[in-house]
């Protein structure tokens, strides 16, 4: 997963798998949810759009 954007949250590391959605800002309020065995990043300003995350251990 080298070269992919990553961030730390809640004691875990996450790599962003999907492309960053158009219209999302890095300053938007976001949250992480676990759905059907995968982690996703959601932006409160853009409901219905999600980004796949990979957990780095």
mmJSON file of the N, C-alpha and C atoms, coordinates in Angstrom:
{"data_MODEL":{"atom_site":{
"group_PDB":["ATOM","ATOM","ATOM","ATOM","ATOM","ATOM","ATOM","ATOM","ATOM","ATOM","ATOM","ATOM","ATOM","ATOM","ATOM","ATOM","ATOM","ATOM","ATOM","ATOM","ATOM","ATOM","ATOM","ATOM","ATOM","ATOM","ATOM","ATOM","ATOM","ATOM","ATOM","ATOM","ATOM","ATOM","ATOM","ATOM","ATOM","ATOM","ATOM","ATOM","ATOM","ATOM","ATOM","ATOM","ATOM","ATOM","ATOM","ATOM","ATOM","ATOM","ATOM","ATOM","ATOM","ATOM","ATOM","ATOM","ATOM","ATOM","ATOM","ATOM","ATOM","ATOM","ATOM","ATOM","ATOM","ATOM","ATOM","ATOM","ATOM","ATOM","ATOM","ATOM","ATOM","ATOM","ATOM","ATOM","ATOM","ATOM","ATOM","ATOM","ATOM","ATOM","ATOM","ATOM","ATOM","ATOM","ATOM","ATOM","ATOM","ATOM","ATOM","ATOM","ATOM","ATOM","ATOM","ATOM","ATOM","ATOM","ATOM","ATOM","ATOM","ATOM","ATOM","ATOM","ATOM","ATOM","ATOM","ATOM","ATOM","ATOM","ATOM","ATOM","ATOM","ATOM","ATOM","ATOM","ATOM","ATOM","ATOM","ATOM","ATOM","ATOM","ATOM","ATOM","ATOM","ATOM","ATOM","ATOM","ATOM","ATOM","ATOM","ATOM","ATOM","ATOM","ATOM","ATOM","ATOM","ATOM","ATOM","ATOM","ATOM","ATOM","ATOM","ATOM","ATOM","ATOM","ATOM","ATOM","ATOM","ATOM","ATOM","ATOM","ATOM","ATOM","ATOM","ATOM","ATOM","ATOM","ATOM","ATOM","ATOM","ATOM","ATOM","ATOM","ATOM","ATOM","ATOM","ATOM","ATOM","ATOM","ATOM"],
"id":[1,2,3,4,5,6,7,8,9,10,11,12,13,14,15,16,17,18,19,20,21,22,23,24,25,26,27,28,29,30,31,32,33,34,35,36,37,38,39,40,41,42,43,44,45,46,47,48,49,50,51,52,53,54,55,56,57,58,59,60,61,62,63,64,65,66,67,68,69,70,71,72,73,74,75,76,77,78,79,80,81,82,83,84,85,86,87,88,89,90,91,92,93,94,95,96,97,98,99,100,101,102,103,104,105,106,107,108,109,110,111,112,113,114,115,116,117,118,119,120,121,122,123,124,125,126,127,128,129,130,131,132,133,134,135,136,137,138,139,140,141,142,143,144,145,146,147,148,149,150,151,152,153,154,155,156,157,158,159,160,161,162,163,164,165,166,167,168,169,170,171],
"type_symbol":["N","C","C","N","C","C","N","C","C","N","C","C","N","C","C","N","C","C","N","C","C","N","C","C","N","C","C","N","C","C","N","C","C","N","C","C","N","C","C","N","C","C","N","C","C","N","C","C","N","C","C","N","C","C","N","C","C","N","C","C","N","C","C","N","C","C","N","C","C","N","C","C","N","C","C","N","C","C","N","C","C","N","C","C","N","C","C","N","C","C","N","C","C","N","C","C","N","C","C","N","C","C","N","C","C","N","C","C","N","C","C","N","C","C","N","C","C","N","C","C","N","C","C","N","C","C","N","C","C","N","C","C","N","C","C","N","C","C","N","C","C","N","C","C","N","C","C","N","C","C","N","C","C","N","C","C","N","C","C","N","C","C","N","C","C","N","C","C","N","C","C"],
"label_atom_id":["N","CA","C","N","CA","C","N","CA","C","N","CA","C","N","CA","C","N","CA","C","N","CA","C","N","CA","C","N","CA","C","N","CA","C","N","CA","C","N","CA","C","N","CA","C","N","CA","C","N","CA","C","N","CA","C","N","CA","C","N","CA","C","N","CA","C","N","CA","C","N","CA","C","N","CA","C","N","CA","C","N","CA","C","N","CA","C","N","CA","C","N","CA","C","N","CA","C","N","CA","C","N","CA","C","N","CA","C","N","CA","C","N","CA","C","N","CA","C","N","CA","C","N","CA","C","N","CA","C","N","CA","C","N","CA","C","N","CA","C","N","CA","C","N","CA","C","N","CA","C","N","CA","C","N","CA","C","N","CA","C","N","CA","C","N","CA","C","N","CA","C","N","CA","C","N","CA","C","N","CA","C","N","CA","C","N","CA","C","N","CA","C","N","CA","C","N","CA","C"],
"label_alt_id":[null,null,null,null,null,null,null,null,null,null,null,null,null,null,null,null,null,null,null,null,null,null,null,null,null,null,null,null,null,null,null,null,null,null,null,null,null,null,null,null,null,null,null,null,null,null,null,null,null,null,null,null,null,null,null,null,null,null,null,null,null,null,null,null,null,null,null,null,null,null,null,null,null,null,null,null,null,null,null,null,null,null,null,null,null,null,null,null,null,null,null,null,null,null,null,null,null,null,null,null,null,null,null,null,null,null,null,null,null,null,null,null,null,null,null,null,null,null,null,null,null,null,null,null,null,null,null,null,null,null,null,null,null,null,null,null,null,null,null,null,null,null,null,null,null,null,null,null,null,null,null,null,null,null,null,null,null,null,null,null,null,null,null,null,null,null,null,null,null,null,null],
"label_comp_id":["UNK","UNK","UNK","UNK","UNK","UNK","UNK","UNK","UNK","UNK","UNK","UNK","UNK","UNK","UNK","UNK","UNK","UNK","UNK","UNK","UNK","UNK","UNK","UNK","UNK","UNK","UNK","UNK","UNK","UNK","UNK","UNK","UNK","UNK","UNK","UNK","UNK","UNK","UNK","UNK","UNK","UNK","UNK","UNK","UNK","UNK","UNK","UNK","UNK","UNK","UNK","UNK","UNK","UNK","UNK","UNK","UNK","UNK","UNK","UNK","UNK","UNK","UNK","UNK","UNK","UNK","UNK","UNK","UNK","UNK","UNK","UNK","UNK","UNK","UNK","UNK","UNK","UNK","UNK","UNK","UNK","UNK","UNK","UNK","UNK","UNK","UNK","UNK","UNK","UNK","UNK","UNK","UNK","UNK","UNK","UNK","UNK","UNK","UNK","UNK","UNK","UNK","UNK","UNK","UNK","UNK","UNK","UNK","UNK","UNK","UNK","UNK","UNK","UNK","UNK","UNK","UNK","UNK","UNK","UNK","UNK","UNK","UNK","UNK","UNK","UNK","UNK","UNK","UNK","UNK","UNK","UNK","UNK","UNK","UNK","UNK","UNK","UNK","UNK","UNK","UNK","UNK","UNK","UNK","UNK","UNK","UNK","UNK","UNK","UNK","UNK","UNK","UNK","UNK","UNK","UNK","UNK","UNK","UNK","UNK","UNK","UNK","UNK","UNK","UNK","UNK","UNK","UNK","UNK","UNK","UNK"],
"label_asym_id":["A","A","A","A","A","A","A","A","A","A","A","A","A","A","A","A","A","A","A","A","A","A","A","A","A","A","A","A","A","A","A","A","A","A","A","A","A","A","A","A","A","A","A","A","A","A","A","A","A","A","A","A","A","A","A","A","A","A","A","A","A","A","A","A","A","A","A","A","A","A","A","A","A","A","A","A","A","A","A","A","A","A","A","A","A","A","A","A","A","A","A","A","A","A","A","A","A","A","A","A","A","A","A","A","A","A","A","A","A","A","A","A","A","A","A","A","A","A","A","A","A","A","A","A","A","A","A","A","A","A","A","A","A","A","A","A","A","A","A","A","A","A","A","A","A","A","A","A","A","A","A","A","A","A","A","A","A","A","A","A","A","A","A","A","A","A","A","A","A","A","A"],
"label_entity_id":["1","1","1","1","1","1","1","1","1","1","1","1","1","1","1","1","1","1","1","1","1","1","1","1","1","1","1","1","1","1","1","1","1","1","1","1","1","1","1","1","1","1","1","1","1","1","1","1","1","1","1","1","1","1","1","1","1","1","1","1","1","1","1","1","1","1","1","1","1","1","1","1","1","1","1","1","1","1","1","1","1","1","1","1","1","1","1","1","1","1","1","1","1","1","1","1","1","1","1","1","1","1","1","1","1","1","1","1","1","1","1","1","1","1","1","1","1","1","1","1","1","1","1","1","1","1","1","1","1","1","1","1","1","1","1","1","1","1","1","1","1","1","1","1","1","1","1","1","1","1","1","1","1","1","1","1","1","1","1","1","1","1","1","1","1","1","1","1","1","1","1"],
"label_seq_id":[1,1,1,2,2,2,3,3,3,4,4,4,5,5,5,6,6,6,7,7,7,8,8,8,9,9,9,10,10,10,11,11,11,12,12,12,13,13,13,14,14,14,15,15,15,16,16,16,17,17,17,18,18,18,19,19,19,20,20,20,21,21,21,22,22,22,23,23,23,24,24,24,25,25,25,26,26,26,27,27,27,28,28,28,29,29,29,30,30,30,31,31,31,32,32,32,33,33,33,34,34,34,35,35,35,36,36,36,37,37,37,38,38,38,39,39,39,40,40,40,41,41,41,42,42,42,43,43,43,44,44,44,45,45,45,46,46,46,47,47,47,48,48,48,49,49,49,50,50,50,51,51,51,52,52,52,53,53,53,54,54,54,55,55,55,56,56,56,57,57,57],
"pdbx_PDB_ins_code":[null,null,null,null,null,null,null,null,null,null,null,null,null,null,null,null,null,null,null,null,null,null,null,null,null,null,null,null,null,null,null,null,null,null,null,null,null,null,null,null,null,null,null,null,null,null,null,null,null,null,null,null,null,null,null,null,null,null,null,null,null,null,null,null,null,null,null,null,null,null,null,null,null,null,null,null,null,null,null,null,null,null,null,null,null,null,null,null,null,null,null,null,null,null,null,null,null,null,null,null,null,null,null,null,null,null,null,null,null,null,null,null,null,null,null,null,null,null,null,null,null,null,null,null,null,null,null,null,null,null,null,null,null,null,null,null,null,null,null,null,null,null,null,null,null,null,null,null,null,null,null,null,null,null,null,null,null,null,null,null,null,null,null,null,null,null,null,null,null,null,null],
"Cartn_x":[0.819,0.0,0.865,2.085,3.001,2.508,2.633,2.239,0.789,-0.008,-1.407,-1.51,-2.473,-2.68,-3.058,-2.597,-2.909,-3.113,-3.771,-3.993,-4.168,-4.031,-4.215,-5.508,-6.269,-7.492,-7.825,-8.108,-8.524,-7.509,-6.228,-5.2,-4.929,-5.602,-5.422,-4.881,-4.173,-3.715,-4.624,-4.927,-5.787,-5.141,-5.172,-4.794,-6.085,-6.098,-7.255,-7.085,-8.004,-7.917,-8.506,-9.679,-10.364,-9.791,-10.095,-9.729,-10.514,-9.905,-10.568,-11.717,-12.945,-14.105,-14.04,-14.501,-14.587,-15.545,-15.166,-16.02,-15.708,-15.004,-14.628,-13.419,-13.438,-12.289,-11.636,-10.336,-9.636,-10.063,-10.757,-11.224,-12.677,-13.347,-14.733,-14.791,-15.916,-16.12,-16.466,-15.692,-15.857,-15.972,-16.421,-16.432,-16.129,-15.709,-15.383,-16.444,-16.877,-17.849,-17.387,-17.792,-17.461,-18.729,-18.763,-19.965,-19.589,-20.278,-20.08,-18.609,-17.861,-16.478,-15.458,-15.871,-14.946,-15.114,-14.02,-14.053,-14.246,-15.07,-15.358,-15.249,-14.829,-14.791,-15.988,-16.759,-17.93,-17.737,-18.215,-18.154,-19.562,-19.72,-21.046,-21.709,-20.908,-21.463,-21.869,-21.482,-21.765,-22.333,-23.549,-24.132,-24.273,-24.101,-24.242,-22.943,-21.889,-20.581,-19.676,-18.943,-18.027,-16.72,-15.673,-14.33,-13.858,-13.365,-12.876,-11.55,-11.423,-10.205,-9.602,-8.291,-7.569,-6.929,-7.157,-6.598,-5.155,-4.259,-2.842,-2.556,-2.061,-1.781,-0.288],
"Cartn_y":[-1.195,0.0,1.262,1.118,2.256,3.292,4.554,5.636,6.059,5.302,5.676,6.652,7.587,8.494,7.708,8.177,7.49,8.497,8.042,8.888,8.006,8.618,7.951,8.449,7.532,7.922,6.869,7.298,6.385,5.29,5.584,4.602,3.631,3.795,2.923,3.721,3.034,3.637,3.191,4.091,3.784,4.254,3.415,3.814,4.059,5.099,5.394,4.625,3.696,2.818,3.497,4.081,4.724,6.109,6.621,8.0,8.953,10.094,11.106,11.707,11.671,12.152,13.658,14.009,15.413,16.125,17.285,18.063,17.889,16.818,16.627,17.505,18.129,18.903,18.154,18.317,17.651,18.204,19.327,19.933,19.578,18.818,18.397,17.486,17.486,16.553,15.188,14.195,12.838,11.859,10.655,9.583,8.265,7.279,5.947,4.989,4.093,3.072,1.724,0.674,-0.693,-1.345,-1.696,-2.235,-3.48,-4.583,-5.835,-6.231,-6.082,-6.526,-5.558,-4.328,-3.33,-2.013,-1.231,0.103,1.139,2.143,3.205,4.564,5.544,6.933,7.646,8.343,9.093,10.566,11.428,12.877,13.364,14.087,14.553,15.471,16.176,17.094,16.397,15.13,14.4,13.016,12.956,11.659,10.762,9.487,8.529,8.217,8.984,8.737,8.184,7.128,6.548,6.165,6.124,5.793,4.557,3.572,2.335,2.631,2.086,2.236,0.864,0.824,-0.369,-0.093,-0.963,-0.775,-1.267,-0.424,-0.751,-1.142,-2.344,-2.84,-2.856],
"Cartn_z":[0.0,0.0,0.0,-0.469,-0.521,-1.515,-1.147,-2.034,-1.908,-1.159,-0.968,0.197,0.109,1.241,2.487,3.616,4.873,5.984,7.045,8.21,9.435,10.604,11.892,12.52,13.117,13.804,14.841,16.041,17.101,17.399,17.203,17.483,16.344,15.208,14.064,12.883,11.999,10.757,9.627,8.716,7.58,6.293,5.263,3.917,3.138,2.334,1.496,0.199,-0.084,-1.246,-2.483,-2.358,-3.483,-3.758,-4.94,-5.278,-4.386,-4.063,-3.241,-4.053,-3.542,-4.303,-4.604,-5.781,-6.185,-5.238,-4.802,-3.911,-2.436,-2.085,-0.692,-0.389,0.785,1.25,2.415,2.558,3.661,5.014,5.023,6.267,6.587,5.709,5.971,7.19,7.864,8.976,8.395,8.788,8.276,9.434,9.106,10.094,9.4,10.182,9.693,10.188,9.303,9.689,9.142,9.823,9.435,8.922,7.634,7.0,6.206,6.482,5.741,5.61,6.696,6.722,6.145,5.828,5.29,6.029,6.054,6.64,5.53,5.829,4.869,5.545,4.774,5.21,4.596,5.421,4.985,5.298,4.423,4.586,4.914,6.02,6.439,5.416,4.612,3.619,2.325,2.167,0.927,1.249,1.757,2.12,0.883,1.096,0.016,-0.71,-0.443,-1.054,0.041,-0.299,0.683,0.012,0.804,0.335,1.093,0.375,0.994,1.702,2.914,3.713,3.988,4.103,4.496,5.84,6.82,8.155,8.175,8.69,8.792,10.236,10.408,11.76,12.001],
"occupancy":[1.0,1.0,1.0,1.0,1.0,1.0,1.0,1.0,1.0,1.0,1.0,1.0,1.0,1.0,1.0,1.0,1.0,1.0,1.0,1.0,1.0,1.0,1.0,1.0,1.0,1.0,1.0,1.0,1.0,1.0,1.0,1.0,1.0,1.0,1.0,1.0,1.0,1.0,1.0,1.0,1.0,1.0,1.0,1.0,1.0,1.0,1.0,1.0,1.0,1.0,1.0,1.0,1.0,1.0,1.0,1.0,1.0,1.0,1.0,1.0,1.0,1.0,1.0,1.0,1.0,1.0,1.0,1.0,1.0,1.0,1.0,1.0,1.0,1.0,1.0,1.0,1.0,1.0,1.0,1.0,1.0,1.0,1.0,1.0,1.0,1.0,1.0,1.0,1.0,1.0,1.0,1.0,1.0,1.0,1.0,1.0,1.0,1.0,1.0,1.0,1.0,1.0,1.0,1.0,1.0,1.0,1.0,1.0,1.0,1.0,1.0,1.0,1.0,1.0,1.0,1.0,1.0,1.0,1.0,1.0,1.0,1.0,1.0,1.0,1.0,1.0,1.0,1.0,1.0,1.0,1.0,1.0,1.0,1.0,1.0,1.0,1.0,1.0,1.0,1.0,1.0,1.0,1.0,1.0,1.0,1.0,1.0,1.0,1.0,1.0,1.0,1.0,1.0,1.0,1.0,1.0,1.0,1.0,1.0,1.0,1.0,1.0,1.0,1.0,1.0,1.0,1.0,1.0,1.0,1.0,1.0],
"B_iso_or_equiv":[0.0,0.0,0.0,0.0,0.0,0.0,0.0,0.0,0.0,0.0,0.0,0.0,0.0,0.0,0.0,0.0,0.0,0.0,0.0,0.0,0.0,0.0,0.0,0.0,0.0,0.0,0.0,0.0,0.0,0.0,0.0,0.0,0.0,0.0,0.0,0.0,0.0,0.0,0.0,0.0,0.0,0.0,0.0,0.0,0.0,0.0,0.0,0.0,0.0,0.0,0.0,0.0,0.0,0.0,0.0,0.0,0.0,0.0,0.0,0.0,0.0,0.0,0.0,0.0,0.0,0.0,0.0,0.0,0.0,0.0,0.0,0.0,0.0,0.0,0.0,0.0,0.0,0.0,0.0,0.0,0.0,0.0,0.0,0.0,0.0,0.0,0.0,0.0,0.0,0.0,0.0,0.0,0.0,0.0,0.0,0.0,0.0,0.0,0.0,0.0,0.0,0.0,0.0,0.0,0.0,0.0,0.0,0.0,0.0,0.0,0.0,0.0,0.0,0.0,0.0,0.0,0.0,0.0,0.0,0.0,0.0,0.0,0.0,0.0,0.0,0.0,0.0,0.0,0.0,0.0,0.0,0.0,0.0,0.0,0.0,0.0,0.0,0.0,0.0,0.0,0.0,0.0,0.0,0.0,0.0,0.0,0.0,0.0,0.0,0.0,0.0,0.0,0.0,0.0,0.0,0.0,0.0,0.0,0.0,0.0,0.0,0.0,0.0,0.0,0.0,0.0,0.0,0.0,0.0,0.0,0.0],
"pdbx_formal_charge":[null,null,null,null,null,null,null,null,null,null,null,null,null,null,null,null,null,null,null,null,null,null,null,null,null,null,null,null,null,null,null,null,null,null,null,null,null,null,null,null,null,null,null,null,null,null,null,null,null,null,null,null,null,null,null,null,null,null,null,null,null,null,null,null,null,null,null,null,null,null,null,null,null,null,null,null,null,null,null,null,null,null,null,null,null,null,null,null,null,null,null,null,null,null,null,null,null,null,null,null,null,null,null,null,null,null,null,null,null,null,null,null,null,null,null,null,null,null,null,null,null,null,null,null,null,null,null,null,null,null,null,null,null,null,null,null,null,null,null,null,null,null,null,null,null,null,null,null,null,null,null,null,null,null,null,null,null,null,null,null,null,null,null,null,null,null,null,null,null,null,null],
"auth_seq_id":[1,1,1,2,2,2,3,3,3,4,4,4,5,5,5,6,6,6,7,7,7,8,8,8,9,9,9,10,10,10,11,11,11,12,12,12,13,13,13,14,14,14,15,15,15,16,16,16,17,17,17,18,18,18,19,19,19,20,20,20,21,21,21,22,22,22,23,23,23,24,24,24,25,25,25,26,26,26,27,27,27,28,28,28,29,29,29,30,30,30,31,31,31,32,32,32,33,33,33,34,34,34,35,35,35,36,36,36,37,37,37,38,38,38,39,39,39,40,40,40,41,41,41,42,42,42,43,43,43,44,44,44,45,45,45,46,46,46,47,47,47,48,48,48,49,49,49,50,50,50,51,51,51,52,52,52,53,53,53,54,54,54,55,55,55,56,56,56,57,57,57],
"auth_comp_id":["UNK","UNK","UNK","UNK","UNK","UNK","UNK","UNK","UNK","UNK","UNK","UNK","UNK","UNK","UNK","UNK","UNK","UNK","UNK","UNK","UNK","UNK","UNK","UNK","UNK","UNK","UNK","UNK","UNK","UNK","UNK","UNK","UNK","UNK","UNK","UNK","UNK","UNK","UNK","UNK","UNK","UNK","UNK","UNK","UNK","UNK","UNK","UNK","UNK","UNK","UNK","UNK","UNK","UNK","UNK","UNK","UNK","UNK","UNK","UNK","UNK","UNK","UNK","UNK","UNK","UNK","UNK","UNK","UNK","UNK","UNK","UNK","UNK","UNK","UNK","UNK","UNK","UNK","UNK","UNK","UNK","UNK","UNK","UNK","UNK","UNK","UNK","UNK","UNK","UNK","UNK","UNK","UNK","UNK","UNK","UNK","UNK","UNK","UNK","UNK","UNK","UNK","UNK","UNK","UNK","UNK","UNK","UNK","UNK","UNK","UNK","UNK","UNK","UNK","UNK","UNK","UNK","UNK","UNK","UNK","UNK","UNK","UNK","UNK","UNK","UNK","UNK","UNK","UNK","UNK","UNK","UNK","UNK","UNK","UNK","UNK","UNK","UNK","UNK","UNK","UNK","UNK","UNK","UNK","UNK","UNK","UNK","UNK","UNK","UNK","UNK","UNK","UNK","UNK","UNK","UNK","UNK","UNK","UNK","UNK","UNK","UNK","UNK","UNK","UNK","UNK","UNK","UNK","UNK","UNK","UNK"],
"auth_asym_id":["A","A","A","A","A","A","A","A","A","A","A","A","A","A","A","A","A","A","A","A","A","A","A","A","A","A","A","A","A","A","A","A","A","A","A","A","A","A","A","A","A","A","A","A","A","A","A","A","A","A","A","A","A","A","A","A","A","A","A","A","A","A","A","A","A","A","A","A","A","A","A","A","A","A","A","A","A","A","A","A","A","A","A","A","A","A","A","A","A","A","A","A","A","A","A","A","A","A","A","A","A","A","A","A","A","A","A","A","A","A","A","A","A","A","A","A","A","A","A","A","A","A","A","A","A","A","A","A","A","A","A","A","A","A","A","A","A","A","A","A","A","A","A","A","A","A","A","A","A","A","A","A","A","A","A","A","A","A","A","A","A","A","A","A","A","A","A","A","A","A","A"],
"auth_atom_id":["N","CA","C","N","CA","C","N","CA","C","N","CA","C","N","CA","C","N","CA","C","N","CA","C","N","CA","C","N","CA","C","N","CA","C","N","CA","C","N","CA","C","N","CA","C","N","CA","C","N","CA","C","N","CA","C","N","CA","C","N","CA","C","N","CA","C","N","CA","C","N","CA","C","N","CA","C","N","CA","C","N","CA","C","N","CA","C","N","CA","C","N","CA","C","N","CA","C","N","CA","C","N","CA","C","N","CA","C","N","CA","C","N","CA","C","N","CA","C","N","CA","C","N","CA","C","N","CA","C","N","CA","C","N","CA","C","N","CA","C","N","CA","C","N","CA","C","N","CA","C","N","CA","C","N","CA","C","N","CA","C","N","CA","C","N","CA","C","N","CA","C","N","CA","C","N","CA","C","N","CA","C","N","CA","C","N","CA","C","N","CA","C","N","CA","C","N","CA","C"],
"pdbx_PDB_model_num":[1,1,1,1,1,1,1,1,1,1,1,1,1,1,1,1,1,1,1,1,1,1,1,1,1,1,1,1,1,1,1,1,1,1,1,1,1,1,1,1,1,1,1,1,1,1,1,1,1,1,1,1,1,1,1,1,1,1,1,1,1,1,1,1,1,1,1,1,1,1,1,1,1,1,1,1,1,1,1,1,1,1,1,1,1,1,1,1,1,1,1,1,1,1,1,1,1,1,1,1,1,1,1,1,1,1,1,1,1,1,1,1,1,1,1,1,1,1,1,1,1,1,1,1,1,1,1,1,1,1,1,1,1,1,1,1,1,1,1,1,1,1,1,1,1,1,1,1,1,1,1,1,1,1,1,1,1,1,1,1,1,1,1,1,1,1,1,1,1,1,1]
}}}
